[in-house]
Amino acid sequence: LLPRAKHPIEVVVNGGGVWTGEAYPNWPDPDGDTVLIVSTKDSDKPTVKIRSGDYEVKGELGLVPEFGVDQYRFAFRYIPPGDYDVWFEDPDGLPSEKVQVTVEPAKRVEVNFRRGVGFTGPTYASPDGWVLGNWSNPSKPKENLGGWSNILVHTPASGLWVTIHSTGDSYSARCFTGTKGPGACDFAGLNAGMYWISIDGTDLTLKTYMDGNAYAEFEFYRQPVPSSENNVGPVSYSN
């Protein structure tokens, strides 16, 4: 369980942007080589770096016909098998996650990066025990792609009010959980921008960026409360 903060908290799924990566499992290399492939569709500017202990090398992205020209790639060939950190160094300053992978002998692993929306927290639950659980937001940072974004909010129960507002309160709305399935409700037709979302009566607020086109989902849940807070009392029985 996360420790509970002593004050209301804000969890940020921000619009500042970050390179996020996903690793695909080992599969046999036809030549029996040990190969780590790094790819992205979004840009050929970043330098690719990999590190395993004291072993660190870098590569430059480009089109590699052997692996398909649908994405920019760099293939690290003949590398020692082992555990690697994989990340981008972006000349435009976009930060990168480090993806941890294990490359087995005579196998290939591919790590695909994309420009994503960064996530800060949660490191604490709210004072009343609320946290942000699973989430998905494929919005493209800083881009304005229209006014059609949707946000689906999941909560533990139906019958809760959820409030959303945008920067400067230029937009605000509420939805009632249970209208989009058990414990769920949604906000549709959202313009690009920052939004704040909270369940009424709780001490947790989510801040997130929508690009005007993406469909996002966020799950709020409440951690179990300590047994000492789960007691009923004092109780007075009158004669």
N, C-alpha and C positions, 0 to 999 in steps of 0.2 A: 504494500500500500504506500501511496505517496504521503509524505508529511503534510499536515494541513497548515496553510498560511494563517497568519493572524489578522489579515486584512483582505478585502475583496481583490481578486486577481484577474488579469487579462492574459489570455493565451493568444499568441500572434501566429497566424498562418499568413505571412506577409507578402506584399507585392514587390519586395526588393529583388527577388529572384535568386536562384541558385542552380548550379548544375547538379542534377540528381541522376544517379546511375542504377541500373539493374543488371545483375549478372545472370547469364544463361549457363546451364550446367556443362560439365565436361562431355565432350564426344570425341571419338577416335579421330586423330589426324591421319589422312591417307598416306602421308609420307613417314609416319612414325615420329614426327617432330613434336616438341612441346611449344605451344603457341598461345599467346594471349592477344586477342583482337579487341580493340577499343573503337567504338563507332558512335556517330551522331548524325542526325539529319539537319541539325539546326545551324551549324557553322563549321567552317574549316580553320577558324582563327586560333582556337586554343591549342596549346602544347599539351600532349599527353605525358603523364609521368606515372611510373610504377616503381614500387619499392618492396624489397623483401630483405629484412635485416639491413646489412650494409650494402646490399646490391640495389642500385638505383639507376634507371635509364629513362630516357625521354624519346618522344617521337612526334612527328608532325603529321597532321591529318591530311588525307587526300583521297582520291578515288582509286580503289584497288579492284581492278576487274576480276581478279581471282575470287573475291568474296562478294562481288556485286557492286554496281555503281549507283545503287539506290541511296547510299549514305556515304558520308566521309568516314574513312577508317585509317587506322594504323595497326599493323600486325607486328608484335614482338615475337620473333622466331628464335628457336634454339635457346630459350631461357631455361634456367634451372627450375625444376619442379619445386613447388612450395606454396606458402601463403604470401599473398601480395596485397598491398594497398594500391588502389588505382584512382587517379584524380586528374582534373584539368587545371592548367594555369592559363587563365583567360586574359589577353592583353587589354580587354575592355573593363577588367576589374570584377567580373561576375564571379562570386565565390563558388567553390566546388565541394560537394561531399566527397569523402574518401570511401570508396567501395572496397570491401574486403572479400577476396576470392582465394580459392585454393585451386592451383593448377596441377593436375596429375601428369605423370610421365606419359609422353606420346599422345597427349590429349589436347584439344582446343577448348578454350573458354572465351566467350565474348561478353564484354561489358558495354552496354548501350547507355549513352548519356542523353539527357534532354534538358532544355531550360524548364525549370519548374518553379513552383512557389515555395519559398522557404518556410520552415516551421520552427518556432521558438517555444520550447516547453512541451508538455507541462512538467515542471520540476516539483510543483506543489499542487495539492488539491486546494479548493477554496475552503474557507473556514467551516462551511457547512458540508464539506465532503465531495463537492462536484468536480469532475475532471472531464477533459475532452478525450474520448477514446479514439476509435477509428475515424479516419477522414480521407477524403479524396477531393482535390481541387486542381484540375489541369489548366487553370487560367494561365495565360502568357503574361508575365510581368510587364507592367507599364504600357500594355497595348490596349487600345480601345477598338473592339471588334463589333460593337453594336449595342443593342439593348434587349438581349434575349437570354441573359444568364438565368439559371435556376439554381436554387439552393434547397436541398431536401435535408430536414433536420430530424434526427432520430433521438428519442428520449426513452426512459424506462417505462413510461406510462402514458396512456391517453388522458385527455382532460387538462393538459397544461397549456398555458399561454406562452408563446415564444415571441420575443420582440426583436425587430431589426431596425437599424437606422444607418444612414450613410453620413459621409463627411458633412459637417455643418447642418445636420438634420434636414438636408434637402429632400430626403426620402425617409419615411418611416412607415412601418406596418406591423401587424401582429398576425400570427396564425395559431390555430388550436390543434394540439396533437390528437391524433386519431382520425383526422380528415384525409390522410394519405397512407393509411395502414396503421396498425397498432403502434401507438406512441410516436407517430410521425406526422409532420406537416411540412408545407413548402412555401417558398417565395419565388415568384416567377416574373419574367420580363424585367430583369435588373440591368441597369446601365453599368458601364465600366466604372470602377471606383472602389474605395474602401468601405467596408461594412462592419458593423458591430452587432453581434447576435447574443442574446441571453435568454434564459428561461426566467420568467417573472418570479421574483421572490428568492432568487439564488444570488450567490456572491461570485459567480464565474461569468466572464464575458469573453467571447471569441471575437477577435479582429481578423478580418480576411480581405483579400483583394479578389475582385471578379473582373474579368476582361470584357464582359458584355456578350460573351458567346458560350462560355464553358458551363457545364453542369457539375455542381459540387454537392457532396454529401458530408455531413458532420454528425457524429454520434456523441451525445452527452450522456454520462452515467454518474451515479452517485456511489462512492465507496461505502462499504459497510461502516457503520459508526461503532465506536467502542462500546462494549457491553454496559459500561457504567453509564452511558448516555441513552441506553435502550431500556432503562428501567421505567416503570410507571410508579409515580408517587410524588409527594406523599399522598396517601389516600385516607380520608376521614369517613368512617362509617357511623352514621347517626342511628340512634335507637328508634 
